[in-house]
């Protein structure tokens, strides 16, 4: 494979993620695929074993690229990864997330071919979020089925399930690094407004998110993120439309809630690098 022209760049940003990042690395490294990928690991100054774990996997595989330098927050780090990416598509997979199955990337790219003129701008799949194998409140974060047909309503895809063409992300200017919570949603709204991207929807989960990230830390985080999004939208969309879009975005987030055993796909990975299989539970 030619590592100079990967089809997918996966960007993982980290800070003191020794407890979870190996699951992320393993889930990418064990992908069954016929195309090339790169995994860009951006670490902002971990003081635990995060970098040691990344370094060890970089020695075992040929697709890991490391960017070790201080940043000004998660979205600044994600921009660093975007600037270093060479893939046609970029997926942002955080250090406490992992791909749910060995054929996840192959399924996602079934709708595209390297350099194809008809490749969609965005390929959006679903994401589950919770405690791996846990029982209680969790979220099934589905890419809305109207997303590809109805634009500018406030519906949005989930970042960890979204493969976006690198050129469209660059055209939109990347993430607003000044924000703490809502920059990923704002970036999608900017893409909708500026380029009206073509979207292909996957009918399957792409990733599992462990609960507890900054943007998903409860109702307060939902409120603060919504404030950031409203402030971003109102200059271009007006007060009323911006409020409606934020309301739709909030309702979409609330509709993701489930109760029971958190659903995940055929496998998840352990820190030891072994696949552990389990049957998916119902919604």
VEXLO-453955 format. One record per residue (C-alpha): residue number from 0; residue in one letter; x, y, z. Coordinates in steps of 0.001 Angstrom, whole numbers, always signed. Example, Ala and Ser with C-alpha at 12.3 -4.5 7.8 and 13.67 -1.06 7.14 Angstrom:
2
[0; 'A'; [+12300; -4500; +7800]]
[1; 'S'; [+13670; -1060; +7140]]
REM end
This chain:
283
[0; 'X'; [+0; +0; +0]]
[1; 'X'; [+1051; +3588; -660]]
[2; 'X'; [+1130; +5514; +2613]]
[3; 'X'; [+1643; +8781; +722]]
[4; 'X'; [-1938; +8763; -550]]
[5; 'X'; [-4217; +7292; +2118]]
[6; 'X'; [-7943; +7138; +1483]]
[7; 'X'; [-8764; +7877; +5145]]
[8; 'X'; [-6951; +9937; +7748]]
[9; 'X'; [-8108; +9142; +11281]]
[10; 'X'; [-7294; +11889; +13763]]
[11; 'X'; [-7099; +11086; +17478]]
[12; 'X'; [-6356; +13841; +19982]]
[13; 'X'; [-5336; +12954; +23507]]
[14; 'X'; [-4333; +14264; +26900]]
[15; 'X'; [-3609; +11756; +29672]]
[16; 'X'; [-5623; +8988; +28020]]
[17; 'X'; [-3553; +5969; +29027]]
[18; 'X'; [-6650; +4112; +30255]]
[19; 'X'; [-8435; +4131; +26905]]
[20; 'X'; [-6247; +5116; +23965]]
[21; 'X'; [-4968; +1599; +23295]]
[22; 'X'; [-8530; +522; +22476]]
[23; 'X'; [-8633; +3318; +19912]]
[24; 'X'; [-5287; +2301; +18390]]
[25; 'X'; [-6148; -1402; +18280]]
[26; 'X'; [-9544; -819; +16671]]
[27; 'X'; [-7876; +1130; +13866]]
[28; 'X'; [-4885; -1194; +13468]]
[29; 'X'; [-7055; -4319; +13101]]
[30; 'X'; [-9219; -2919; +10303]]
[31; 'X'; [-9691; -5274; +7354]]
[32; 'X'; [-9355; -3089; +4282]]
[33; 'X'; [-8078; -2943; +721]]
[34; 'X'; [-7082; +739; +856]]
[35; 'X'; [-4490; +2727; +2760]]
[36; 'X'; [-5102; +4731; +5911]]
[37; 'X'; [-3122; +6914; +8276]]
[38; 'X'; [-3784; +7403; +11977]]
[39; 'X'; [-2676; +10819; +13199]]
[40; 'X'; [-2245; +10916; +16973]]
[41; 'X'; [-2086; +14438; +18376]]
[42; 'X'; [-1045; +14651; +22012]]
[43; 'X'; [-1089; +17960; +23834]]
[44; 'X'; [+1307; +17112; +26645]]
[45; 'X'; [+282; +13956; +28480]]
[46; 'X'; [+2087; +13258; +31717]]
[47; 'X'; [+952; +9634; +31983]]
[48; 'X'; [+1784; +6695; +29678]]
[49; 'X'; [-301; +7902; +26720]]
[50; 'X'; [+2673; +8710; +24498]]
[51; 'X'; [+4450; +5471; +25443]]
[52; 'X'; [+1401; +3502; +24291]]
[53; 'X'; [+1177; +5430; +21021]]
[54; 'X'; [+4927; +5023; +20427]]
[55; 'X'; [+4728; +1266; +20985]]
[56; 'X'; [+1921; +907; +18443]]
[57; 'X'; [+3730; +3169; +15982]]
[58; 'X'; [+6627; +714; +16038]]
[59; 'X'; [+4254; -2193; +15338]]
[60; 'X'; [+2361; -579; +12468]]
[61; 'X'; [+3235; +1672; +9562]]
[62; 'X'; [+206; +3924; +9560]]
[63; 'X'; [+587; +5948; +12791]]
[64; 'X'; [+1797; +9534; +12543]]
[65; 'X'; [+2562; +11405; +15762]]
[66; 'X'; [+2182; +15109; +16528]]
[67; 'X'; [+3421; +15845; +20034]]
[68; 'X'; [+3101; +19492; +21017]]
[69; 'X'; [+1062; +21671; +23323]]
[70; 'X'; [-2255; +23010; +22099]]
[71; 'X'; [-4980; +25425; +23145]]
[72; 'X'; [-7745; +22890; +23629]]
[73; 'X'; [-9368; +19981; +21843]]
[74; 'X'; [-10427; +21860; +18698]]
[75; 'X'; [-6980; +23408; +18274]]
[76; 'X'; [-5539; +19890; +18504]]
[77; 'X'; [-8068; +18633; +15959]]
[78; 'X'; [-7029; +21426; +13579]]
[79; 'X'; [-3410; +20296; +13955]]
[80; 'X'; [-4471; +16802; +12939]]
[81; 'X'; [-6440; +18158; +9983]]
[82; 'X'; [-3451; +20177; +8782]]
[83; 'X'; [-1275; +17072; +8973]]
[84; 'X'; [-3775; +14820; +7169]]
[85; 'X'; [-3243; +13554; +3634]]
[86; 'X'; [-6331; +11367; +3226]]
[87; 'X'; [-9232; +12044; +913]]
[88; 'X'; [-11529; +11570; +3931]]
[89; 'X'; [-10937; +12495; +7580]]
[90; 'X'; [-12527; +10845; +10612]]
[91; 'X'; [-12079; +12352; +14087]]
[92; 'X'; [-11968; +9523; +16620]]
[93; 'X'; [-11227; +10620; +20165]]
[94; 'X'; [-8888; +8830; +22553]]
[95; 'X'; [-11786; +7306; +24511]]
[96; 'X'; [-13620; +6081; +21387]]
[97; 'X'; [-13083; +3056; +19175]]
[98; 'X'; [-14307; +1625; +15885]]
[99; 'X'; [-16930; -1031; +16537]]
[100; 'X'; [-15972; -3778; +14072]]
[101; 'X'; [-13013; -4975; +11973]]
[102; 'X'; [-14843; -4053; +8748]]
[103; 'X'; [-16065; -609; +9843]]
[104; 'X'; [-13846; +1343; +7453]]
[105; 'X'; [-14464; -1049; +4574]]
[106; 'X'; [-18235; -673; +4973]]
[107; 'X'; [-17957; +3110; +5170]]
[108; 'X'; [-15911; +3294; +1982]]
[109; 'X'; [-18195; +970; +7]]
[110; 'X'; [-19836; +4156; -1312]]
[111; 'X'; [-16526; +5626; -2497]]
[112; 'X'; [-13422; +4784; -4463]]
[113; 'X'; [-10052; +6531; -4175]]
[114; 'X'; [-10179; +9770; -6155]]
[115; 'X'; [-13616; +9020; -7566]]
[116; 'X'; [-15422; +12070; -8982]]
[117; 'X'; [-18747; +10869; -7608]]
[118; 'X'; [-17530; +10310; -4054]]
[119; 'X'; [-19882; +11940; -1518]]
[120; 'X'; [-18559; +14920; +433]]
[121; 'X'; [-19719; +13369; +3698]]
[122; 'X'; [-20340; +9770; +4748]]
[123; 'X'; [-22317; +9702; +7997]]
[124; 'X'; [-22884; +6714; +10258]]
[125; 'X'; [-24254; +6077; +13730]]
[126; 'X'; [-22451; +6073; +17080]]
[127; 'X'; [-23277; +4438; +20410]]
[128; 'X'; [-22286; +6178; +23628]]
[129; 'X'; [-22190; +4844; +27152]]
[130; 'X'; [-20253; +2475; +29376]]
[131; 'X'; [-18989; -562; +27468]]
[132; 'X'; [-21266; -3429; +28457]]
[133; 'X'; [-22866; -1259; +31130]]
[134; 'X'; [-26529; -1152; +32125]]
[135; 'X'; [-28443; +2095; +32559]]
[136; 'X'; [-28843; +5288; +30562]]
[137; 'X'; [-26949; +5410; +27256]]
[138; 'X'; [-27325; +7018; +23834]]
[139; 'X'; [-27688; +5676; +20334]]
[140; 'X'; [-26507; +8652; +18302]]
[141; 'X'; [-28009; +8067; +14880]]
[142; 'X'; [-27278; +10187; +11822]]
[143; 'X'; [-30766; +11607; +11038]]
[144; 'X'; [-32309; +9933; +8012]]
[145; 'X'; [-33491; +13322; +6699]]
[146; 'X'; [-29951; +14706; +6825]]
[147; 'X'; [-29224; +14027; +3154]]
[148; 'X'; [-32489; +15605; +1932]]
[149; 'X'; [-33393; +18431; +4313]]
[150; 'X'; [-30806; +21117; +4987]]
[151; 'X'; [-30494; +23994; +7408]]
[152; 'X'; [-32934; +22667; +10009]]
[153; 'X'; [-30503; +21995; +12849]]
[154; 'X'; [-30127; +18254; +12263]]
[155; 'X'; [-26497; +17193; +12454]]
[156; 'X'; [-24272; +14101; +12090]]
[157; 'X'; [-22151; +12751; +14946]]
[158; 'X'; [-18480; +13617; +14633]]
[159; 'X'; [-17157; +10145; +15544]]
[160; 'X'; [-19323; +8624; +12796]]
[161; 'X'; [-18597; +11223; +10100]]
[162; 'X'; [-16119; +10725; +7255]]
[163; 'X'; [-15657; +14152; +5678]]
[164; 'X'; [-13631; +15030; +2607]]
[165; 'X'; [-10510; +16810; +3731]]
[166; 'X'; [-10892; +19513; +1100]]
[167; 'X'; [-14368; +20514; +2292]]
[168; 'X'; [-13160; +20745; +5903]]
[169; 'X'; [-10259; +22906; +4775]]
[170; 'X'; [-12603; +25037; +2644]]
[171; 'X'; [-14719; +25712; +5758]]
[172; 'X'; [-11621; +26737; +7717]]
[173; 'X'; [-11563; +23829; +10145]]
[174; 'X'; [-12753; +24101; +13735]]
[175; 'X'; [-13131; +27295; +15744]]
[176; 'X'; [-10461; +26684; +18378]]
[177; 'X'; [-11872; +29428; +20609]]
[178; 'X'; [-14881; +27278; +21489]]
[179; 'X'; [-14999; +24582; +24158]]
[180; 'X'; [-17952; +22382; +23152]]
[181; 'X'; [-19850; +23237; +19966]]
[182; 'X'; [-17235; +23728; +17259]]
[183; 'X'; [-17834; +20372; +15550]]
[184; 'X'; [-21571; +21044; +15143]]
[185; 'X'; [-20872; +24598; +13971]]
[186; 'X'; [-18481; +23284; +11336]]
[187; 'X'; [-21189; +21058; +9896]]
[188; 'X'; [-23667; +23955; +9824]]
[189; 'X'; [-21038; +26045; +7999]]
[190; 'X'; [-20580; +23274; +5437]]
[191; 'X'; [-24340; +23131; +4900]]
[192; 'X'; [-24524; +26865; +4312]]
[193; 'X'; [-21412; +27289; +2179]]
[194; 'X'; [-21180; +24249; -67]]
[195; 'X'; [-24394; +22193; +328]]
[196; 'X'; [-22403; +18933; +628]]
[197; 'X'; [-23471; +15620; -833]]
[198; 'X'; [-24151; +13144; +1977]]
[199; 'X'; [-24247; +9353; +2001]]
[200; 'X'; [-25847; +7796; +5067]]
[201; 'X'; [-24602; +4542; +6563]]
[202; 'X'; [-27141; +2328; +8295]]
[203; 'X'; [-24711; +1029; +10863]]
[204; 'X'; [-22644; +2106; +13848]]
[205; 'X'; [-19161; +3407; +13157]]
[206; 'X'; [-17816; +4014; +16654]]
[207; 'X'; [-18449; +3562; +20347]]
[208; 'X'; [-17964; +6615; +22557]]
[209; 'X'; [-17273; +6160; +26225]]
[210; 'X'; [-19539; +8421; +28247]]
[211; 'X'; [-18018; +11347; +30082]]
[212; 'X'; [-16447; +13546; +27389]]
[213; 'X'; [-16593; +17306; +27931]]
[214; 'X'; [-19368; +17864; +25380]]
[215; 'X'; [-21472; +15007; +26765]]
[216; 'X'; [-21140; +15568; +30485]]
[217; 'X'; [-24813; +16220; +31209]]
[218; 'X'; [-27442; +18892; +30810]]
[219; 'X'; [-25089; +21729; +31724]]
[220; 'X'; [-22738; +20761; +28896]]
[221; 'X'; [-25725; +20524; +26534]]
[222; 'X'; [-26789; +24024; +27564]]
[223; 'X'; [-23313; +25545; +27240]]
[224; 'X'; [-22742; +23892; +23875]]
[225; 'X'; [-26114; +25150; +22636]]
[226; 'X'; [-25160; +28697; +23657]]
[227; 'X'; [-21968; +28461; +21604]]
[228; 'X'; [-23899; +27151; +18610]]
[229; 'X'; [-26586; +29846; +18862]]
[230; 'X'; [-23954; +32602; +19079]]
[231; 'X'; [-22289; +31190; +15970]]
[232; 'X'; [-25507; +30853; +13957]]
[233; 'X'; [-27290; +34100; +14784]]
[234; 'X'; [-25139; +36492; +12691]]
[235; 'X'; [-25796; +34506; +9498]]
[236; 'X'; [-29158; +32837; +10165]]
[237; 'X'; [-30971; +35405; +12268]]
[238; 'X'; [-32381; +35159; +15767]]
[239; 'X'; [-35520; +33127; +15067]]
[240; 'X'; [-34026; +30574; +12688]]
[241; 'X'; [-30979; +30120; +14913]]
[242; 'X'; [-33212; +29435; +17913]]
[243; 'X'; [-35200; +26874; +15906]]
[244; 'X'; [-32018; +25128; +14746]]
[245; 'X'; [-30694; +24924; +18310]]
[246; 'X'; [-34052; +23532; +19457]]
[247; 'X'; [-33978; +20866; +16729]]
[248; 'X'; [-30382; +20039; +17632]]
[249; 'X'; [-31380; +19668; +21304]]
[250; 'X'; [-34380; +17472; +20478]]
[251; 'X'; [-32157; +15263; +18322]]
[252; 'X'; [-29754; +14850; +21253]]
[253; 'X'; [-32568; +14015; +23667]]
[254; 'X'; [-34072; +11501; +21219]]
[255; 'X'; [-30834; +9507; +21380]]
[256; 'X'; [-31391; +8467; +24996]]
[257; 'X'; [-31943; +4780; +25711]]
[258; 'X'; [-32183; +2697; +28851]]
[259; 'X'; [-30855; -812; +29329]]
[260; 'X'; [-27580; -2459; +28434]]
[261; 'X'; [-25495; -208; +26210]]
[262; 'X'; [-25589; -1498; +22681]]
[263; 'X'; [-22353; -2114; +20885]]
[264; 'X'; [-21452; -4194; +17886]]
[265; 'X'; [-19869; -7629; +17557]]
[266; 'X'; [-16719; -6697; +19368]]
[267; 'X'; [-14881; -4277; +21483]]
[268; 'X'; [-11184; -4159; +22193]]
[269; 'X'; [-9315; -4420; +25440]]
[270; 'X'; [-6153; -2622; +26451]]
[271; 'X'; [-4295; -5876; +25875]]
[272; 'X'; [-5110; -5624; +22184]]
[273; 'X'; [-7505; -8571; +21972]]
[274; 'X'; [-10923; -8537; +20360]]
[275; 'X'; [-13693; -9477; +22753]]
[276; 'X'; [-16966; -10509; +21171]]
[277; 'X'; [-20439; -9983; +22533]]
[278; 'X'; [-23902; -10099; +21107]]
[279; 'X'; [-25498; -6694; +20504]]
[280; 'X'; [-28345; -5922; +22855]]
[281; 'X'; [-31623; -4448; +21752]]
[282; 'X'; [-32483; -777; +21733]]
REM end
